[in-house]
Amino acid sequence: MKKVVVLGAGTAGTMVANKLRARLTDIAWTITVIDRDDVHHYQPGYLFIPFGHYTRQEVERPRRAQLKDGVHFVVAEVDRVNADTNTVELVGGDVIDYDFLVIASGTTPRPDQTEGMVGSQWRRSIFDFYTLDGAEALAQALKTFDRGQMVVHISEMPIKCPVAPLEFAFLADDWLRQRGLRDRVDLTFVTPLDAAFTQPVAAEFLGGMLEERKIHLVPDFMVERIDNELKALVSYDERQVPFDLLVTVPVNMGADFVGRSGLGDELNYVPVDKHTFLSVAHANVFAIGDACNAPASKAGSVAHFAVDIFVGNFLQYVKGLPMTGSFDGHANCFVESGDEKALLIDFNYETQPLPGRYPLPFIGPLSLLKPTRINHIGKLAFRHLYWNVLLPGHPLPLPSHMSMAGKHLPEEET
């Protein structure tokens, strides 16, 4: 009997296990998923918690309940992978062997990687919202914040959900305006990028939105440390950005066990072929979702499209056939813009976000690079699709590969 072991029961790992279980017979294949706890988080919901829109109960469910019958779930922490012996060593001494390994252990914020971030001001005037505890602490801080300098900050790229910091800035602007506090708060967006976003057309559009809302953009800022006494970000070139309330996105890194196992790069992401997710070093190891170094956004939509390609490829690969599927880096992300509106971006490895309509060309109903109410409703509705359609592995009527149909260059606007 062949054994597939999946490390991680987050978005990508859960979908991989469920989709493979539906395609591989339980007579010939066992599927085991390993994660350190039994709590699955709907991480896109973290963005809304500081503003009182979601609660912990709305973003947490048991991991085990999301996995299909026939998937063996092990609650344990991985110590290391020994790719030479095809074994996974667990903290405590247990060893699980595999024929094929899928690393889907995600990425996590690491505030310890920046000097002074976890200092005297941590969770007092310095907050993150990429963890549930951090988002809840920030919600409490916002209840009493009524004046001063609010700074939204990205430490280093890549990060999980790269549009989320922009969304937070737009939502903070809206939240402050609704409470009559906006003219008492200076709002600043600090990024290591040379613009508001990574893709030129979207960067220009999103940068324009920051300017319209009088959110000051500080680009090319590589943080070296946080001065807790001055309450300021300090860059490597000694520029300073003072704050009264800092909402930071710490350095994101892959799982520590990836590094201990010698399977990762300097940020503990597994090097893979970006089209098939096969490890460049081991013929029976794959890495998918946020755990790999593919140059796609670390986002739930990428995991969804990537898993669709991966499953077909895996079924071919285990039969000794060439993998004919090729992931193109497809990502689409809703971007909350405030005023109960959102815009949508759709792009891949080769093509940047462009205006147009999605998913049906010229019909939509969703608009690309244009804030609309229906996009906002789509963002909120995604939570229900996530739990009830995506995680169980049910098909969505969306193509895994990006289509140019219905898109156009900005100058073609009429």
N, C-alpha and C positions, 0 to 999 in steps of 0.2 A: 504494500500500500504506500502510495506517495504522500509526502507531507509538505503542506504549505504553512509557513509560519509568518504571520503579519505582526510587526512590532508597531503598536499604536492603534488605539480605537477611537481616533478623532474622525474628522470628516472623510479623509482619503482612505484611511484604514478600514473604517466601517463599510464604506461603499465597495471597496475591493473585496472584502470578505463576503459580503452579501451577494454581490454579482458573481463571484467565483462559485459560491455554494450553489447558486441556481444553475450553473453550467457544468460543474464537475460532480460526478456521482459519488455518493458517500461510501460506496463499496470500494472504489479505487483511490479516493483521496480523503485525507483528513485536513481540516483547516483550523488552525489555532491562532487566536488573537491574544496578544499580551499587552497589558497596560497597567500602570502603577496604581490606578484606582478605578472605581466603578461609577464615576460621575462624568457624563458627557456634557460639554458646554456648547451652547449656541453662541459662538464668540462674536458674530456681528451684532448681537444684542448688547454687548458691553458699551457700545457707543451711546446708547439711549439711557443707560442707567444713571449717569451723572445728572441728567435733566429730568429724572423722575418718571420716565415713560415705561421702563421695564423694571421688574424686580428679579431677585435671584431665582425665585421659583419659576419664572417664565423662561429662564435660559439654562436650566439644569434638568437633566433626566438621567436615569441609570444607563450606563453603557451597555450592560448585558441585555436590556430590553430592546436595544436598537439592532441587535444581531439576530440573524435568522436561526431557526432551529437547525441543529447540525453543525453550527460553528462553536468550537470549544473556546471558552473565554477564561483566561488565566489572569488573576489580579496579582501582579508581582512587578518588582522593579528590575529592569535589565541591567546587569553589571557590565557585560561585554558580549560581543559576537566574535566567535572564532571561525572565520571564513575558511580556514584551512581544514577544519574538522567538521564543518557544517553544523555547528552547535551554537546555542544561545545560553549563556550562563546567567542565572538569575541571582540577585542579592539573596543570600541565605544558603546558596550552594546548589540548588536544583539546576539541572541541565536539560534543555530541550533540543532535540536534533531536528533537522529539516532537510528536505530535498531542494526546496526553493524558498527563498527568504524575500519578503517585501517589507522594506523599512518605510514606515509611514508615521514616524515619531514627531513630526511637526517642527515648529520653531517656537521659542519662548523669549520674552523680554529678559534682559540681563542687566539690571541697573548697577550691579557690582562691577561692570566693565568700564564705568566712567567715574573717575575720581570725584568724590564729594556728592555723588547722586544719592547714595544711601548714607546720608550724614545726619546732622542735627535737624535738618529741615524736611527729611523724608516723611511723607504723609502728614506734614504740618503746613508747608507752603510748596512742597514739590510732590506732584502726584502723577500717576500713570492711569490709563484706562484700558490697557491691554491685558489686564488681569481682572478677575471679578472683584477681588478684595480691593484693588486699586480704584476701580470704577465706583464701588460703594463708598470708599473713603472720600473720593472726589465729590460725590453727591452731597455728602455732609458738609464739605468745605464750601461748596457753592451756595449753600443756604445762608451763609453769613458774609459772603464776599460781595461788597457793594461799591468798591472804588479801588483804583490803583492800576497796576500794570499786570495784565494777564498775558502770558507768553505760551504759545503752543509750539512745541519743539520736536524735531526729529534728530536723533543722535547720529545715525549712520544708516545707509542703505546696504542690503535690502531689508525691508521690514514686511511683516505680515499686513496685508490689506493696505497698500500704499496710499489709497485715497482717504483712509480713516482720519488722519490728522487734519486734512483739509475740511472734512465733514465736521469734525469737532469745532474747528474755528468758525465755520458758517453757523452751526447750531448755537455756539456760545454767543455770537453776535445777535442772533434772533432771540435767544433766551434773555440777554441783557436788555434788548430793546423792549421786549414785552413787559419787563419790570421797571422800565423807565430809568435804567442804570447805564445805558450805553455811553452817554456823554461823560460819565464819571470813570470810565474804564478805557485805558489804552490797550488795544488788542494787537498783538504782534505774532507773526508766523515766521519761525526760524527753521531753515532747512539746509542740509549740506549740498543740495542740488543747486544748479545755477538758475533755476526757475521754479515756479510753483509745483511743477510735476515733471515726469520723466519724458513725456512725448511732446514735441513742439506745438502741435495744433491745440492739444488739450491744455498744455502749459500756458499758452497765451490766453485761452478762454478762462481757465481757472484763475490765472493771475489777474485778469480783468475783473473777475468776481471779487477777489480780495480787495482790489483798488476801489471798486464801487462801494464796498462796505467799510471802507477806511480801516482795513486791516493791514498794518504795515508789514511788508515782506522783507525779510533779511535772508538773502541767498548766500551760497558758498560759505556757510558757517560750519566749520568742523570743530565740534566741541572738544576741548582738551580736559576741562574740569568744570566743576561747579563750586563757586566760592560761597560757602554757607554763611559766612559773616557778612559779606556784601550783598548776599542774595542776588547773584549774577551768574549767567553763563559766561564762560571764558573760552575763546577759541584758541587754536594753536598759533594764530598770528596776533594773539593778545587783544582782540576785540572783545568788548563786554556787552552783554544784553541784560540789564537789570530786570527783576521781576518781583511782584508781590505774591503772585500765584503762578507757578510753573506747571504746565501740563506737558509732560515729556513722553516721548516714545523712546525707551532705552534701546541700546544695541540689541538686535535679535540674533539668536544663535540656535543651531540645531542641538539635539540631545547630547548630553555629555558622554553617554555610552558609545556614541558614534566616534567621538574623538578617542576614547580609551581603546576602541577596537581597531584604530588605524584605518577607518573607512571614510573619514571625512576630510574636508579642506580646513582652512584656518578658522572658519566659523562653524565647523561641525556639520556642514552640508555634504551629502554623498555625491561625488561626481558621477554623472550618468550621461548616456546619450540623450540629448534633449528631445528626441522624437519618439524613443521607445522606452526610456527610463531604465534601461539595463545598465547596471554598474559598468564603468569602464575598466574595473579591475577584477571582477568576479563574474563568471558566466551563469551563476545561479542566484544572483542577488539583484533585486530591483529596488529602487527608491522612488517614491511618488509623493505628490503634494508638497507641502512646505519643507519636507525633509531632504529634498534633493537640490542640486545646484543649477537646475535648468533655469535659463534666463527669462522665465515667465513670472508674472505677478504671483506672490504668495497669497492666494485668495481662494475662497470656497468654489467660485465658478471655475477656476483653473483645475482644481481637484476633480470637479464633476466631469468636465470635458476630457481631462487626461485619463481618468479611470475608464471612461467609455472606450477610448483607444486602447488602453492597456489590456483590458480583459480579452478583447479579440486577439491581440498580439500574443498574450500569454498562452491562450489555447493553441495557437499555432506553434509557439516556441517549444512547449512541452512535448509536442509530437515530432519535433525535429524539423519543422518547416520554417521557412523565412518569415519574419514578421512583416506583414504588408501594411499595417497601419502606421501612420506617421503623425504625431501630435504637432500642431502648428503654433502652439503657444496661445491658443484662443483664451481670451478673458473678457468677461463683461462685468461691470461694476456699477451699481447705483451710487450716486454721490448726493447725499443730503445737502441741500442748499439753504435751508431755513424756510420760513413762511409756509410750511407743509408742502414744499416742493422738492423735487430731486431731479438730477439729470442722469443720463446713462452713457457710459462709454463702452465701446466694443472694439477690441484690437487683438493683434497676435504678434508673433516674433517679427514679422516683416512690415506690418501695416499699423500705423498709429491710429488713435481714435479720430473718427471723422464725423461730421454731421450726417443726419439722415433719419431713417425710421427702422424700428426693430420690434419683433423678429420678422414681420412680413414687409418686404420691400414696398415703400411708398404708402403703406397702409398702417404699419405699426402694430399695435396702438402706442408703443413706447417711442419717445423722441430721443435721439442721440445728441449729446452736447447742447441740450436745451432744458432748462428747469421747467417741469410741469407737475401738476397735481397727480396725474395718473402714474408718473414715475415714482412719486412718493408712496402712493398706495401699493405699487409693485414692490417697493423695498419692504414695506411692512408685511405684505402678504408672503414674502419669501420665507419668513420664519415657519409658516405652516407647511409650505412646500418642502422645506428642509427636513422637518421631522417626519412627514408623512409620505413623501415621494422620493427625495434624493437619498436619504440615509438607507431606507429599505431597498434601494436599488431599482425602483420602478422607472420606466423610461419617461423622459420629458420630450415633448415635440420640438426640440431645439437641436440644430445641427452641431456636432462636436467641432467641426471645422468652421472657421470664420468665413462669412460670405461678404463680398463687396456689393451685392445687390442692395439697392436702396440707399447707398452711401454716396457722398460727393465731397469734393474739395470745398473749403469754406468760401472761396471766391465764386462758386457756382450758385450761391444763395440769390434768390430773386426777391 
